[in-house]
Amino acid sequence: MTDYSDKQAFIELMVDQKVLRFGEFELKSGRRSPYFFNLGAISDGTALAALGEFYAQAMVDNGLECDVLFGPAYKGIPIAVAMGVALARRGRGMGIGVAFDRKEAKDHGEGGVLVGAGLAGRRVLLVDDVVTDAATKRQGARLISAQRGELAGVLIALDRQEKLDGEETAFAALQSGLGVPVRSIATLQDVISWLDSAGAGIGERDVLAASIRAYRDRYCVLDS
């Protein structure tokens, strides 16, 4: 039986699903990264069910409480849905709604920019994949506020632990800017630990770990 609090098990699922890939990738920031994380690669029900369980467990482990899960379009949508199902299966999902936004407001039918549960007067947990420049999360926070919801926290899959200008990470800047807990299931250091493990099963594991350490030493802060 999978231990959904096990960060190494989470990383292994991400590698198996080709969410976490190794190579050379250009990021939005322009940096060349030896790894890339894309939760949009998950495309089957079994993996989505496991993903929801990992998110649900992280919510519990971090003491996050909410009335609604909000997944910003597009990658946050399946996360919120899978997590909501996992919480319901655990008996914790009673009354926890799921919502997401449209990229463009709908001007017919029910209209509006929001799909799913209403946010007004409710505590909302924003769930997404990673923090790069945090623009999507800030936009989501503004939407939640505009809908008269209360942002209760942000939960993501992977903290890349990358610095912005100076020594502050994007993750830490988002937390201080929003004034709510920002938590992750795993961090870059957890990825390195997985690569260092004997059972990782990745070719040229030592070379990969060394390249990611070099990237970490140049661009990252470990205590984010």
BAGU-995988 format. One line per field, with one value per residue: residue in three letters; x, y, z of N, C-alpha, C in turn. Coordinates in nm, 4 decimals, always signed. Atoms other than C-alpha are relative to their C-alpha. Example, Ala and Ser with C-alpha at 12.3 -4.5 7.8 and 13.67 -1.06 7.14 Angstrom:
BAGU-995988
residuo = Ala|Ser
n_px = +0.0890|-0.0820
n_py = -0.1190|-0.1190
n_pz = +0.0000|-0.0060
ca_px = +1.2300|+1.3670
ca_py = -0.4500|-0.1060
ca_pz = +0.7800|+0.7140
c_px = +0.0900|-0.0770
c_py = +0.1200|+0.1090
c_pz = +0.0000|+0.0730
***
This chain:
BAGU-995988
residuo = Met|Thr|Asp|Tyr|Ser|Asp|Lys|Gln|Ala|Phe|Ile|Glu|Leu|Met|Val|Asp|Gln|Lys|Val|Leu|Arg|Phe|Gly|Glu|Phe|Glu|Leu|Lys|Ser|Gly|Arg|Arg|Ser|Pro|Tyr|Phe|Phe|Asn|Leu|Gly|Ala|Ile|Ser|Asp|Gly|Thr|Ala|Leu|Ala|Ala|Leu|Gly|Glu|Phe|Tyr|Ala|Gln|Ala|Met|Val|Asp|Asn|Gly|Leu|Glu|Cys|Asp|Val|Leu|Phe|Gly|Pro|Ala|Tyr|Lys|Gly|Ile|Pro|Ile|Ala|Val|Ala|Met|Gly|Val|Ala|Leu|Ala|Arg|Arg|Gly|Arg|Gly|Met|Gly|Ile|Gly|Val|Ala|Phe|Asp|Arg|Lys|Glu|Ala|Lys|Asp|His|Gly|Glu|Gly|Gly|Val|Leu|Val|Gly|Ala|Gly|Leu|Ala|Gly|Arg|Arg|Val|Leu|Leu|Val|Asp|Asp|Val|Val|Thr|Asp|Ala|Ala|Thr|Lys|Arg|Gln|Gly|Ala|Arg|Leu|Ile|Ser|Ala|Gln|Arg|Gly|Glu|Leu|Ala|Gly|Val|Leu|Ile|Ala|Leu|Asp|Arg|Gln|Glu|Lys|Leu|Asp|Gly|Glu|Glu|Thr|Ala|Phe|Ala|Ala|Leu|Gln|Ser|Gly|Leu|Gly|Val|Pro|Val|Arg|Ser|Ile|Ala|Thr|Leu|Gln|Asp|Val|Ile|Ser|Trp|Leu|Asp|Ser|Ala|Gly|Ala|Gly|Ile|Gly|Glu|Arg|Asp|Val|Leu|Ala|Ala|Ser|Ile|Arg|Ala|Tyr|Arg|Asp|Arg|Tyr|Cys|Val|Leu|Asp|Ser
n_px = +0.0843|-0.0817|-0.0019|+0.0141|-0.0829|-0.1367|-0.0420|-0.0705|+0.1026|+0.0592|-0.0947|-0.0032|+0.1193|-0.0195|-0.0939|+0.0687|+0.0996|-0.0711|+0.0236|-0.1351|-0.0913|-0.1376|-0.0604|-0.0303|+0.1259|+0.0016|+0.1133|+0.0605|-0.0949|-0.1152|-0.1031|-0.0103|+0.0161|-0.0217|+0.1221|+0.1229|+0.1148|+0.1227|+0.1088|+0.0909|-0.0326|+0.0836|+0.1134|+0.0856|+0.0757|-0.0740|-0.0986|+0.0730|+0.0479|-0.1153|-0.0339|+0.0952|-0.0321|-0.1197|+0.0413|+0.0849|-0.0866|-0.0787|+0.0909|+0.0147|-0.1290|-0.0346|+0.1030|+0.0752|+0.1452|+0.0697|+0.1355|-0.0010|-0.1265|+0.0028|-0.1076|-0.0048|-0.0109|+0.0672|-0.0568|+0.0567|+0.1351|+0.0012|-0.0527|+0.1091|+0.1007|-0.0550|-0.0158|+0.1335|+0.0447|-0.0795|+0.0469|+0.1315|-0.0221|-0.0520|+0.1000|-0.0314|+0.0435|+0.1378|+0.0160|-0.1108|+0.0320|-0.1069|+0.0264|-0.1105|+0.0344|-0.0099|-0.0985|+0.0779|+0.1324|+0.1096|+0.1006|+0.1332|+0.0289|-0.0194|-0.0924|-0.1012|-0.1350|-0.0191|+0.0770|+0.0006|+0.0490|-0.0127|-0.1097|+0.0360|+0.0075|-0.0578|-0.1460|-0.0360|-0.1375|-0.0409|-0.0878|-0.0595|-0.1124|-0.1265|-0.0114|-0.1108|-0.0008|+0.1153|+0.1033|+0.1281|+0.0509|+0.0457|+0.1244|+0.1011|+0.0312|+0.0835|+0.1327|+0.0652|+0.0404|+0.1080|+0.1201|+0.0259|-0.0509|-0.1174|-0.1102|-0.0470|-0.1344|-0.0352|-0.0666|-0.0522|-0.0659|-0.1460|-0.0691|-0.1293|-0.0932|-0.0810|-0.0079|+0.0344|-0.1109|-0.0505|-0.0031|+0.1346|+0.0553|+0.1351|+0.0886|+0.0046|+0.0584|+0.1438|+0.0550|-0.0005|+0.0875|+0.1408|+0.0280|+0.0631|-0.0952|-0.0250|-0.0640|-0.0210|-0.0121|-0.1427|-0.0896|-0.1135|-0.0903|+0.0576|-0.0335|-0.1405|-0.0064|+0.0495|-0.1043|-0.1098|+0.0403|-0.0449|+0.1086|+0.0598|+0.0215|-0.0183|-0.1332|-0.0914|+0.0594|-0.0984|-0.0208|+0.1198|-0.0016|-0.1052|+0.0440|+0.1051|-0.0673|-0.0641|+0.1089|+0.0448|-0.0994|-0.0006|+0.1285|+0.1005|-0.0172|+0.0558|+0.0897|+0.1223
n_py = -0.1201|-0.1208|-0.0997|-0.1249|-0.1031|+0.0327|-0.0883|+0.0781|+0.0687|-0.1018|-0.0286|+0.1169|-0.0084|-0.1077|+0.0482|+0.1042|-0.0644|-0.0968|-0.1357|-0.0452|+0.0489|-0.0467|-0.0320|-0.1436|-0.0674|-0.1445|-0.0395|-0.1298|-0.1005|-0.0026|+0.0883|+0.1356|+0.0884|+0.1419|+0.0773|-0.0716|+0.0572|-0.0356|+0.0874|+0.0243|+0.1292|+0.1063|+0.0112|+0.1168|-0.0059|+0.0554|-0.0992|-0.1141|+0.0394|-0.0070|-0.1413|-0.0566|+0.0483|-0.0705|-0.1365|+0.0068|+0.0280|-0.1202|-0.0946|+0.0452|-0.0075|-0.1403|-0.0647|-0.0965|+0.0169|-0.0794|+0.0367|+0.0164|+0.0157|-0.0770|+0.0347|-0.0943|+0.0607|+0.1262|+0.1146|+0.0116|+0.0576|+0.1416|+0.0130|-0.0283|+0.1058|+0.1239|-0.0201|+0.0008|+0.1397|+0.0684|-0.0424|+0.0613|+0.1420|+0.0099|-0.0482|-0.1379|-0.0887|-0.0434|-0.1446|-0.0684|-0.0189|-0.0092|-0.1079|-0.0444|-0.1171|+0.0026|-0.0943|-0.1128|-0.0036|+0.0470|-0.1066|+0.0568|+0.1036|-0.0463|-0.1123|-0.0137|+0.0543|+0.1085|+0.1231|+0.0834|-0.0518|-0.1419|-0.0312|-0.1071|+0.0335|+0.1330|+0.0115|+0.0597|+0.0471|-0.0010|+0.1144|-0.0094|+0.0923|-0.0555|-0.1458|-0.0501|-0.1421|-0.0145|-0.0859|+0.0711|+0.0067|-0.1340|-0.0226|+0.0794|-0.0647|-0.1171|+0.0479|+0.0468|-0.1206|-0.0651|+0.0812|-0.0144|+0.1155|-0.0236|+0.0889|+0.0664|+0.0523|+0.0488|+0.1298|+0.0374|+0.1305|-0.0057|-0.1260|+0.0027|-0.0670|-0.0919|-0.1403|-0.1098|-0.0919|+0.0119|+0.1325|+0.0491|+0.0873|-0.0299|+0.0637|-0.0839|-0.1290|+0.0199|+0.0131|-0.1300|-0.0902|+0.0354|+0.0030|+0.1281|+0.1103|+0.0566|+0.1282|+0.0887|+0.1430|+0.0337|-0.1086|+0.0410|+0.0824|+0.1355|+0.0607|+0.0393|+0.1157|+0.1160|+0.0384|+0.0594|+0.1283|+0.1153|+0.0577|-0.0975|+0.0642|-0.0941|+0.0099|-0.1092|-0.0678|-0.0861|-0.1160|-0.0831|-0.0616|-0.1017|-0.1155|-0.0693|-0.0676|-0.1194|-0.0947|-0.0409|-0.0888|-0.1284|-0.0694|+0.0380|-0.0166|+0.1262|-0.0121|-0.0701
n_pz = +0.0000|+0.0124|-0.1058|+0.0738|-0.0616|+0.0389|+0.1081|+0.1004|+0.0781|+0.0865|+0.1084|+0.0877|+0.0839|+0.0960|+0.1016|+0.0772|+0.0848|+0.0838|-0.0490|-0.0320|+0.1029|-0.0121|+0.1290|+0.0038|+0.0284|-0.0203|-0.0813|+0.0285|-0.0466|+0.0873|-0.0519|+0.0531|-0.1153|+0.0279|-0.0240|+0.0309|-0.0711|+0.0713|-0.0452|+0.1115|+0.0628|-0.0565|+0.0920|-0.0210|-0.1242|-0.1132|-0.0432|-0.0556|-0.1327|-0.0906|-0.0159|-0.0943|-0.1346|-0.0472|-0.0355|-0.1194|-0.1142|-0.0273|-0.0652|-0.1379|-0.0682|-0.0215|-0.0811|+0.0792|-0.0085|+0.1005|+0.0395|+0.1456|+0.0703|+0.1237|+0.0920|+0.1122|+0.1333|+0.0303|-0.0694|-0.1337|+0.0034|-0.0398|-0.1368|-0.0939|+0.0112|-0.0563|-0.1440|-0.0590|-0.0041|-0.1021|-0.1315|-0.0215|-0.0248|-0.1363|-0.0938|-0.0372|+0.1062|-0.0148|+0.0006|+0.0671|+0.1409|+0.0985|+0.0953|+0.0835|+0.0795|+0.1449|+0.0524|+0.0494|-0.0605|+0.0849|+0.0072|+0.0212|-0.0993|-0.1378|+0.0057|-0.1038|+0.0178|-0.0955|+0.0191|-0.1197|-0.1282|-0.0293|-0.0927|-0.0926|-0.1417|-0.0237|-0.0006|+0.1285|+0.0171|+0.1393|+0.0276|+0.1326|+0.0158|-0.0461|-0.0019|+0.0812|-0.0349|-0.0911|+0.0578|+0.0013|-0.1370|-0.0383|+0.0730|-0.0677|-0.1282|+0.0284|+0.0375|-0.1236|-0.0735|+0.0744|-0.0206|-0.1447|-0.0735|-0.0854|+0.0341|-0.1215|+0.0210|+0.1335|-0.0055|+0.1301|+0.0034|-0.0123|-0.0236|+0.0686|-0.0911|+0.0800|-0.0381|+0.0894|-0.0184|-0.1357|-0.0600|-0.0296|+0.1030|+0.0476|-0.0965|-0.1195|+0.0369|+0.0124|-0.1345|-0.0679|+0.0725|-0.0201|-0.1427|-0.0364|+0.0155|+0.1321|-0.0308|+0.1141|-0.0303|+0.0043|+0.0367|+0.0821|-0.0804|-0.0015|+0.1295|-0.0084|-0.0900|+0.0750|+0.0942|-0.0765|-0.0566|+0.0805|+0.0787|+0.0909|+0.1285|+0.1095|+0.0565|-0.0291|-0.1147|-0.0651|+0.0862|-0.0148|-0.1333|-0.0012|+0.0784|-0.0743|-0.1116|+0.0540|+0.0237|-0.1334|-0.0625|+0.0700|+0.0089|-0.0994|-0.1440|-0.0492|-0.1158|+0.0405
ca_px = +0.0000|+0.1382|+0.2389|+0.1098|+0.3243|+0.6397|+0.8101|+1.0274|+0.7181|+0.5718|+0.8857|+0.8922|+0.5327|+0.6271|+0.9212|+0.7123|+0.4494|+0.7142|+0.6025|+0.9565|+1.2070|+1.5822|+1.7842|+1.8255|+1.5251|+1.4768|+1.2512|+1.0188|+1.2885|+1.5390|+1.7491|+1.8722|+1.7591|+1.8725|+1.5202|+1.1632|+0.8365|+0.5063|+0.1998|+0.0093|+0.1816|-0.0426|-0.3137|-0.4672|-0.7112|-0.4823|-0.2104|-0.4640|-0.6103|-0.2643|-0.1928|-0.5104|-0.4092|-0.0648|-0.2213|-0.4834|-0.2146|-0.0026|-0.3037|-0.3512|+0.0200|+0.0514|-0.2620|-0.4311|-0.8056|-1.0477|-1.4035|-1.3164|-1.0277|-0.9471|-0.7418|-0.6344|-0.6753|-0.5426|-0.3119|-0.4749|-0.8123|-0.7371|-0.5387|-0.8376|-1.0767|-0.8487|-0.7785|-1.1474|-1.2257|-0.9400|-1.0617|-1.4163|-1.2885|-1.1119|-1.4294|-1.2763|-1.4393|-1.7888|-1.8765|-1.5419|-1.6181|-1.4094|-1.3789|-1.1673|-1.1537|-1.2057|-0.9291|-1.1965|-1.5210|-1.8319|-2.0914|-2.3842|-2.5550|-2.4476|-2.1723|-1.8808|-1.5215|-1.5733|-1.6845|-1.7912|-1.8359|-1.9010|-1.6221|-1.8065|-1.7559|-1.5538|-1.1927|-1.0200|-0.7072|-0.5356|-0.3742|-0.1330|+0.1811|+0.4889|+0.5876|+0.7956|+0.7254|+0.4065|+0.1979|-0.0738|-0.1024|-0.1281|-0.3922|-0.5811|-0.5578|-0.7032|-0.9896|-1.0653|-1.0729|-1.2925|-1.5358|-1.5365|-1.3547|-1.0795|-0.7480|-0.6477|-0.3226|-0.1458|-0.0419|+0.1827|+0.3528|+0.7173|+0.9111|+1.2004|+1.3628|+1.4826|+1.5958|+1.4420|+1.6544|+1.8799|+1.8430|+1.4640|+1.2979|+0.9815|+0.8178|+0.9091|+0.8155|+0.4726|+0.4152|+0.5169|+0.3233|-0.0017|+0.0299|-0.0893|+0.0878|+0.2460|+0.3395|+0.4671|+0.4528|+0.8239|+1.1263|+1.4273|+1.6328|+1.3927|+1.4554|+1.8310|+1.7814|+1.5795|+1.8536|+2.1066|+1.9043|+2.0148|+1.6713|+1.6187|+1.6660|+1.7687|+2.0618|+2.3655|+2.2086|+2.5311|+2.5776|+2.2193|+2.2509|+2.5753|+2.4212|+2.1194|+2.3452|+2.5388|+2.2110|+2.0982|+2.4215|+2.3878|+2.0172|+1.8566|+1.8122|+1.7576|+1.5726|+1.2810
ca_py = +0.0000|+0.3405|+0.5781|+0.9082|+1.1054|+0.9516|+1.2209|+0.9623|+0.7663|+1.0886|+1.1636|+0.8089|+0.8478|+1.1763|+1.0125|+0.7106|+0.9452|+1.1573|+1.4569|+1.4919|+1.4637|+1.5055|+1.6602|+2.0229|+2.2537|+2.6269|+2.7711|+3.0712|+3.2631|+3.1890|+2.9639|+2.6322|+2.3627|+1.9979|+1.8942|+1.9875|+1.9354|+1.9292|+1.7857|+1.8136|+1.4895|+1.2840|+1.1407|+0.8259|+0.7636|+0.5528|+0.8175|+1.0964|+0.9031|+0.8675|+1.2355|+1.3330|+1.1186|+1.2801|+1.6273|+1.5267|+1.3854|+1.6995|+1.9112|+1.7034|+1.6897|+2.0683|+2.1392|+2.3256|+2.3770|+2.4934|+2.4892|+2.4991|+2.3720|+2.6148|+2.4943|+2.7703|+2.6841|+2.4733|+2.2456|+2.3221|+2.1867|+1.8107|+1.8615|+2.0161|+1.7506|+1.4566|+1.6022|+1.6609|+1.2982|+1.1765|+1.3830|+1.2541|+0.8976|+0.9603|+1.1002|+1.4491|+1.5873|+1.6437|+1.9998|+2.0742|+2.2213|+2.2298|+2.5317|+2.6576|+2.9586|+3.0105|+3.1707|+3.3905|+3.4996|+3.3292|+3.5801|+3.3386|+3.0666|+3.0938|+3.3395|+3.4509|+3.3401|+3.0733|+2.7107|+2.4930|+2.5859|+2.9433|+3.1154|+3.3914|+3.3706|+3.0471|+2.9515|+2.8631|+2.6522|+2.7224|+2.4096|+2.4030|+2.2306|+2.4510|+2.8103|+2.9731|+3.3463|+3.2981|+3.5055|+3.2384|+3.2066|+3.5831|+3.6041|+3.3221|+3.5004|+3.8160|+3.6172|+3.4530|+3.7954|+3.9381|+3.6510|+3.7443|+3.4263|+3.4025|+3.2593|+3.0005|+2.8824|+2.7520|+2.3902|+2.2900|+1.9702|+2.0793|+2.3673|+2.4277|+2.6365|+2.8874|+3.2403|+3.5489|+3.8630|+3.8439|+3.5488|+3.5165|+3.2290|+3.2604|+3.0276|+3.2477|+3.5675|+3.4244|+3.3318|+3.6744|+3.8525|+3.6635|+3.6378|+3.2761|+2.9384|+2.8185|+2.4493|+2.1803|+1.8021|+1.7817|+2.0043|+2.0031|+1.8623|+1.5663|+1.5063|+1.5009|+1.2597|+1.0315|+1.0368|+0.9527|+0.6509|+0.3075|+0.2211|+0.5227|+0.3149|+0.6108|+0.5759|+0.7900|+0.8757|+1.0193|+1.2482|+1.3716|+1.4343|+1.6259|+1.8477|+1.9244|+2.0031|+2.2468|+2.4114|+2.4185|+2.5809|+2.8540|+2.9310|+2.7881|+2.8428|+2.5238|+2.6607|+2.8022
ca_pz = +0.0000|-0.0988|+0.1788|+0.0403|+0.2850|+0.1301|-0.0809|-0.2548|-0.3630|-0.5019|-0.7024|-0.8359|-0.9582|-1.1241|-1.3039|-1.4101|-1.5550|-1.7319|-1.5311|-1.3991|-1.6829|-1.7001|-1.9807|-2.0850|-2.0809|-2.1233|-1.8541|-1.8753|-1.6886|-1.9649|-1.7426|-1.8780|-1.6369|-1.6146|-1.5193|-1.6033|-1.4155|-1.6063|-1.4311|-1.7576|-1.8603|-1.6296|-1.8511|-1.6988|-1.4177|-1.2003|-1.1916|-1.1331|-0.8410|-0.6862|-0.7496|-0.5670|-0.2698|-0.2484|-0.2525|+0.0044|+0.2333|+0.1974|+0.2920|+0.6067|+0.6929|+0.6642|+0.8683|+0.5837|+0.6202|+0.3535|+0.2256|-0.1462|-0.3584|-0.6399|-0.9388|-1.1773|-1.5457|-1.6914|-1.4954|-1.1622|-1.2794|-1.2688|-0.9472|-0.7683|-0.9004|-0.8128|-0.4689|-0.4006|-0.4873|-0.2648|+0.0300|-0.0164|-0.0257|+0.3051|+0.4583|+0.4782|+0.1664|+0.2999|+0.2081|+0.0386|-0.3012|-0.6168|-0.8458|-1.1317|-1.3600|-1.7300|-1.9330|-2.0891|-1.9266|-2.0638|-2.1886|-2.2276|-2.0253|-1.6633|-1.7652|-1.5539|-1.5075|-1.2413|-1.2792|-0.9862|-0.6217|-0.5167|-0.3228|-0.1389|+0.2378|+0.2097|+0.2837|-0.0427|-0.0933|-0.4250|-0.5733|-0.8664|-0.9968|-0.9471|-0.8707|-1.1444|-1.1403|-0.9293|-1.1729|-1.2029|-0.8251|-0.7760|-1.0460|-0.8751|-0.5409|-0.6966|-0.8489|-0.5137|-0.3479|-0.6253|-0.5665|-0.1927|-0.0934|+0.1671|+0.0457|+0.3065|+0.1489|-0.1598|-0.2145|-0.5043|-0.6144|-0.6374|-0.4852|-0.7273|-0.4492|-0.7091|-0.6287|-0.7799|-0.7541|-0.4513|-0.2157|-0.1841|-0.3674|-0.5766|-0.3238|-0.0249|-0.2101|-0.2882|+0.0748|+0.2065|-0.0680|-0.0133|+0.3637|+0.3727|+0.4055|+0.0798|+0.0936|-0.1434|-0.1595|-0.2481|-0.3117|-0.5414|-0.2552|-0.2377|-0.6095|-0.5459|-0.2562|-0.4835|-0.7472|-0.4760|-0.3657|-0.4817|-0.6198|-0.8425|-1.1589|-1.3754|-1.6157|-1.5376|-1.2049|-1.0597|-1.3588|-1.3328|-0.9601|-1.0148|-1.2846|-1.0661|-0.7703|-0.9885|-1.0921|-0.7281|-0.6120|-0.8743|-0.8644|-0.5512|-0.1786|+0.0174|+0.3190|+0.1166
c_px = +0.0878|-0.0141|-0.0018|+0.0676|+0.1465|+0.0407|+0.0712|-0.0978|-0.0674|+0.0911|+0.0062|-0.1219|+0.0181|+0.0965|-0.0668|-0.0979|+0.0602|-0.0413|+0.1344|+0.0956|+0.1371|+0.0591|+0.0486|-0.1236|+0.0149|-0.1280|-0.0553|+0.0947|+0.1194|+0.1152|-0.0036|+0.0023|+0.0258|-0.1212|-0.1202|-0.1162|-0.1272|-0.1113|-0.1030|+0.0259|-0.0820|-0.1287|-0.0832|-0.0586|+0.0757|+0.0993|-0.0678|-0.0531|+0.1130|+0.0403|-0.0925|+0.0287|+0.1230|-0.0349|-0.0841|+0.0841|+0.0832|-0.0840|-0.0145|+0.1299|+0.0395|-0.1063|-0.0793|-0.1488|-0.0667|-0.1426|-0.0087|+0.1439|-0.0107|+0.1214|+0.0024|+0.0187|+0.1439|+0.0475|-0.0569|-0.1350|-0.0004|+0.0553|-0.1127|-0.1042|+0.0498|+0.0139|-0.1349|-0.0557|+0.0745|-0.0462|-0.1361|+0.0146|+0.0509|-0.1034|+0.0241|-0.0591|-0.1426|-0.0058|+0.1152|-0.0302|+0.1243|-0.0382|+0.1238|-0.0471|+0.0040|+0.1092|-0.0684|-0.1395|-0.1054|-0.1121|-0.1391|-0.0222|+0.0155|+0.0989|+0.1084|+0.1324|+0.0238|-0.0906|+0.0078|-0.0523|+0.0171|+0.1068|-0.0384|-0.0128|+0.0632|+0.1529|+0.0421|+0.1478|+0.0307|+0.0996|+0.0507|+0.1246|+0.1310|-0.0132|+0.1208|+0.0157|-0.1191|-0.1125|-0.1371|-0.0610|-0.0518|-0.1302|-0.1143|-0.0424|-0.0891|-0.1420|-0.0777|-0.0502|-0.1170|-0.1320|-0.0396|+0.0317|+0.1199|+0.1077|+0.0582|+0.1423|+0.0186|+0.0745|+0.0428|+0.0706|+0.1479|+0.0476|+0.1376|+0.1098|+0.0890|-0.0093|-0.0601|+0.1209|+0.0461|-0.0055|-0.1377|-0.0488|-0.1390|-0.1040|-0.0176|-0.0646|-0.1515|-0.0644|-0.0065|-0.0954|-0.1471|-0.0387|-0.0731|+0.1057|+0.0099|+0.0831|+0.0155|+0.0032|+0.1474|+0.0798|+0.1096|+0.0951|-0.0517|+0.0292|+0.1449|+0.0157|-0.0475|+0.1047|+0.1175|-0.0332|+0.0364|-0.1076|-0.0589|-0.0223|+0.0111|+0.1431|+0.0826|-0.0503|+0.0971|+0.0240|-0.1181|-0.0003|+0.1030|-0.0439|-0.1078|+0.0587|+0.0671|-0.1037|-0.0510|+0.0956|+0.0017|-0.1290|-0.0938|+0.0403|-0.0707|-0.0991|-0.1253|-0.1229
c_py = +0.1251|+0.0890|+0.1369|+0.1185|-0.0177|+0.0835|-0.0771|-0.0772|+0.0973|+0.0287|-0.1168|-0.0037|+0.1059|-0.0411|-0.1039|+0.0602|+0.1023|+0.1436|+0.0646|-0.0644|+0.0648|+0.0192|+0.1432|+0.0725|+0.1497|+0.0375|+0.1349|+0.1132|+0.0168|-0.0861|-0.1351|-0.0958|-0.1452|-0.0876|+0.0875|-0.0723|+0.0504|-0.0960|-0.0264|-0.1324|-0.1151|-0.0112|-0.1258|+0.0032|-0.0503|+0.1005|+0.1224|-0.0313|+0.0077|+0.1443|+0.0670|-0.0409|+0.0701|+0.1435|+0.0004|-0.0231|+0.1219|+0.1068|-0.0351|+0.0203|+0.1428|+0.0772|+0.1056|-0.0324|+0.0882|-0.0496|-0.0293|-0.0199|+0.0748|-0.0357|+0.0951|-0.0723|+0.0182|-0.1140|-0.0186|-0.0695|-0.1478|-0.0223|+0.0184|-0.1105|-0.1289|+0.0099|-0.0028|-0.1408|-0.0757|+0.0367|-0.0613|-0.1476|-0.0232|+0.0428|+0.1416|+0.0997|+0.0494|+0.1523|+0.0749|+0.0059|+0.0031|+0.1076|+0.0248|+0.1160|-0.0305|+0.0987|+0.1253|-0.0069|-0.0453|+0.1042|-0.0523|-0.1114|+0.0558|+0.1145|-0.0064|-0.0674|-0.1237|-0.1183|-0.0794|+0.0719|+0.1510|+0.0238|+0.0989|-0.0510|-0.1329|+0.0059|-0.0819|-0.0384|-0.0062|-0.1131|+0.0088|-0.0879|+0.0542|+0.1518|+0.0375|+0.1488|+0.0365|+0.0851|-0.0664|-0.0046|+0.1363|+0.0358|-0.0779|+0.0612|+0.1225|-0.0420|-0.0452|+0.1189|+0.0694|-0.0735|-0.0039|-0.1273|+0.0399|-0.1023|-0.0579|-0.0522|-0.0421|-0.1314|-0.0384|-0.1350|+0.0110|+0.1424|-0.0117|+0.0687|+0.1013|+0.1439|+0.0895|+0.0933|-0.0098|-0.1433|-0.0581|-0.0877|+0.0473|-0.0527|+0.0886|+0.1352|-0.0112|-0.0075|+0.1345|+0.0968|-0.0266|-0.0029|-0.1243|-0.1102|-0.0439|-0.1260|-0.0829|-0.1448|-0.0385|+0.1222|-0.0532|-0.0892|-0.1435|-0.0733|-0.0490|-0.1225|-0.1262|-0.0494|-0.0680|-0.1396|-0.1138|-0.0497|+0.0923|-0.0561|+0.0916|-0.0136|+0.1243|+0.0854|+0.0972|+0.1269|+0.0965|+0.0738|+0.1116|+0.1245|+0.0789|+0.0705|+0.1290|+0.1095|+0.0559|+0.1015|+0.1369|+0.0770|-0.0188|+0.0345|-0.1160|+0.0150|+0.0777|-0.0698
c_pz = +0.0000|+0.1221|-0.0681|+0.0687|-0.0374|-0.1225|-0.1112|-0.0885|-0.0968|-0.1189|-0.0978|-0.0919|-0.1077|-0.1117|-0.0893|-0.1003|-0.0965|+0.0303|+0.0318|-0.1000|+0.0181|-0.1379|+0.0019|-0.0494|+0.0243|+0.0737|-0.0451|+0.0371|-0.0928|+0.0486|-0.0708|+0.1180|-0.0383|+0.0306|-0.0291|+0.0655|-0.0653|+0.0374|-0.1090|-0.0700|+0.0563|-0.0810|+0.0182|+0.1406|+0.1210|+0.0552|+0.0608|+0.1400|+0.1023|+0.0246|+0.1016|+0.1424|+0.0566|+0.0413|+0.1284|+0.1248|+0.0369|+0.0686|+0.1482|+0.0774|+0.0335|+0.0772|-0.0742|+0.0067|-0.1050|-0.0181|-0.1495|-0.0467|-0.1319|-0.0842|-0.1176|-0.1331|-0.0528|+0.0910|+0.1400|+0.0029|+0.0383|+0.1404|+0.1007|-0.0015|+0.0652|+0.1514|+0.0713|+0.0122|+0.1094|+0.1403|+0.0319|+0.0335|+0.1422|+0.1051|+0.0453|-0.0980|+0.0116|+0.0056|-0.0632|-0.1494|-0.0861|-0.1013|-0.0850|-0.0862|-0.1487|-0.0418|-0.0550|+0.0601|-0.1004|+0.0019|-0.0308|+0.1017|+0.1404|+0.0090|+0.1058|-0.0317|+0.0855|-0.0328|+0.1300|+0.1220|+0.0103|+0.1061|+0.1096|+0.1434|+0.0364|-0.0046|-0.1218|-0.0005|-0.1489|-0.0224|-0.1438|-0.0036|+0.0562|+0.0114|-0.0850|+0.0290|+0.0888|-0.0576|+0.0028|+0.1390|+0.0461|-0.0704|+0.0639|+0.1314|-0.0206|-0.0376|+0.1229|+0.0805|-0.0688|+0.0156|+0.1474|+0.0777|+0.0840|-0.0362|+0.1286|-0.0138|-0.1449|+0.0181|-0.1414|+0.0088|+0.0331|+0.0222|-0.0654|+0.0825|-0.0724|+0.0484|-0.1079|+0.0012|+0.1449|+0.0476|+0.0291|-0.1141|-0.0428|+0.0980|+0.1238|-0.0292|-0.0124|+0.1378|+0.0713|-0.0690|+0.0240|+0.1478|+0.0456|-0.0124|-0.1462|+0.0231|-0.1286|+0.0465|+0.0087|-0.0425|-0.0930|+0.0788|+0.0117|-0.1310|+0.0019|+0.0894|-0.0702|-0.0986|+0.0705|+0.0519|-0.0936|-0.0937|-0.1029|-0.1401|-0.1201|-0.0522|+0.0288|+0.1167|+0.0661|-0.0804|+0.0116|+0.1328|+0.0058|-0.0764|+0.0733|+0.1225|-0.0468|-0.0257|+0.1335|+0.0613|-0.0634|+0.0192|+0.1195|+0.1439|+0.0658|+0.1143|-0.0350|+0.0517
***
